[in-house]
């Protein structure tokens, strides 16, 4: 599992997703961008794979998506534009850094994983730890 909408209201009026293909195996929640219909992990990106998980690995910290798959890519900038008062997202699993705390600003690295230390948008500011470090609630801060 990786990114989860914090409120169902975030998708009632808009569909902030686009279809893309992945050329190599990737984890759900990998952050990057879509270039010519292909999703690529990237640093300082504002889109992520947000695939519906099925099967035995659904909800696990790592949900692997096979190479050649079509994936659903969420555009966080679009969500923030459509819902400027509801900018909270939940983040779980493998895409989180090994350590994080409330107030940390998370951005993507070149591999599409989140790291602490963002200084400019886009980033996710951790506002709450969910469970016993199960995940975080974060505010989406986009350019």
C-alpha positions as CSV (number, residue, x, y, z in Angstrom):
1,X,0.0,0.0,0.0
2,X,1.2,3.5,-0.6
3,X,-1.1,6.5,-1.1
4,X,-4.7,6.7,0.0
5,X,-7.2,9.5,-0.3
6,X,-8.0,10.9,3.2
7,X,-11.6,11.8,2.2
8,X,-13.9,10.3,-0.4
9,X,-14.9,13.9,-1.2
10,X,-11.6,14.3,-2.9
11,X,-12.8,12.3,-6.0
12,X,-16.5,13.2,-6.1
13,X,-16.1,16.1,-8.6
14,X,-12.9,15.2,-10.5
15,X,-11.0,12.2,-11.7
16,X,-7.4,13.2,-11.0
17,X,-5.9,10.1,-12.5
18,X,-4.3,9.2,-15.9
19,X,-3.5,5.9,-17.5
20,X,0.1,4.9,-18.1
21,X,2.3,1.9,-18.7
22,X,5.3,0.8,-16.7
23,X,8.2,-0.7,-18.5
24,X,9.8,-2.3,-15.4
25,X,8.4,-3.8,-12.2
26,X,7.5,-1.1,-9.8
27,X,5.9,-0.7,-6.3
28,X,2.5,0.8,-5.9
29,X,3.1,4.4,-4.7
30,X,6.2,5.0,-6.8
31,X,6.4,8.8,-7.4
32,X,7.3,10.2,-10.8
33,X,5.7,11.5,-14.0
34,X,4.1,10.2,-17.2
35,X,6.2,10.8,-20.3
36,X,4.6,9.8,-23.6
37,X,2.3,7.4,-21.9
38,X,5.0,5.7,-19.8
39,X,5.3,6.3,-16.1
40,X,8.8,7.0,-14.9
41,X,10.1,7.4,-11.3
42,X,11.5,11.0,-10.8
43,X,12.8,13.3,-8.1
44,X,10.7,16.2,-7.0
45,X,7.6,14.8,-8.8
46,X,3.9,15.4,-8.1
47,X,2.3,12.2,-9.5
48,X,2.3,8.7,-8.2
49,X,1.1,5.2,-9.1
50,X,-2.1,4.7,-7.1
51,X,-3.2,1.3,-8.3
52,X,-6.2,-0.6,-6.8
53,X,-4.6,-3.5,-5.0
54,X,-5.9,-7.0,-5.4
55,X,-4.9,-10.5,-4.4
56,X,-2.7,-11.9,-1.6
57,X,-0.4,-8.9,-1.5
58,X,-3.2,-6.2,-1.2
59,X,-2.5,-3.9,1.7
60,X,1.0,-5.1,2.3
61,X,3.9,-2.6,2.7
62,X,5.2,-3.6,-0.8
63,X,2.7,-4.2,-3.6
64,X,4.7,-5.0,-6.7
65,X,3.2,-4.3,-10.2
66,X,4.6,-6.3,-13.1
67,X,6.5,-4.7,-16.0
68,X,4.2,-3.9,-18.9
69,X,1.2,-3.2,-16.7
70,X,-1.2,-0.3,-17.2
71,X,-1.3,1.7,-14.0
72,X,-3.5,4.4,-12.6
73,X,-1.4,7.6,-11.9
74,X,-2.7,10.2,-9.4
75,X,-1.9,13.9,-10.1
76,X,-1.5,15.5,-6.7
77,X,-1.4,19.0,-8.2
78,X,-4.9,18.4,-9.7
79,X,-6.2,17.2,-6.4
80,X,-4.9,20.3,-4.6
81,X,-6.4,22.6,-7.3
82,X,-9.8,20.9,-7.1
83,X,-9.8,20.6,-3.3
84,X,-7.7,23.4,-1.8
85,X,-9.3,23.0,1.6
86,X,-8.9,19.2,1.7
87,X,-5.2,18.6,1.0
88,X,-4.6,15.7,3.3
89,X,-3.3,12.4,1.9
90,X,-2.4,9.2,3.7
91,X,0.9,7.5,2.9
92,X,1.8,3.9,4.0
93,X,4.4,1.3,3.4
94,X,7.5,1.0,1.3
95,X,7.5,4.5,-0.1
96,X,8.0,6.1,3.3
97,X,11.5,6.8,4.5
98,X,13.0,4.6,7.2
99,X,12.5,7.4,9.8
100,X,10.1,10.3,9.8
101,X,8.3,12.6,12.3
102,X,5.5,15.1,12.4
103,X,6.7,18.3,10.6
104,X,9.0,16.5,8.2
105,X,8.7,17.5,4.5
106,X,8.8,14.5,2.2
107,X,9.8,14.7,-1.5
108,X,10.5,12.0,-4.1
109,X,14.0,10.9,-5.0
110,X,15.2,9.7,-8.4
111,X,13.9,6.2,-7.6
112,X,10.4,7.5,-6.8
113,X,10.6,6.9,-3.0
114,X,10.0,9.6,-0.5
115,X,12.8,11.1,1.5
116,X,12.9,13.8,4.2
117,X,14.3,17.3,3.7
118,X,12.2,18.9,1.0
119,X,12.7,22.7,0.8
120,X,10.5,23.6,-2.2
121,X,7.2,22.2,-3.5
122,X,6.1,19.7,-4.4
123,X,6.3,17.9,-1.1
124,X,4.1,16.2,1.6
125,X,4.3,17.6,5.1
126,X,3.7,15.0,7.8
127,X,0.9,16.1,10.1
128,X,0.1,12.9,11.9
129,X,1.6,9.4,12.5
130,X,-1.0,6.7,11.9
131,X,-0.9,3.8,14.3
132,X,2.4,2.5,15.5
133,X,4.4,4.0,12.6
134,X,2.0,2.2,10.2
135,X,1.8,5.3,8.0
136,X,1.3,9.1,8.0
137,X,-1.3,11.7,7.2
138,X,0.4,14.5,5.3
139,X,-0.6,17.8,3.7
140,X,0.0,18.0,-0.1
141,X,2.0,21.1,-0.9
142,X,2.2,21.6,-4.6
143,X,3.9,24.3,-6.7
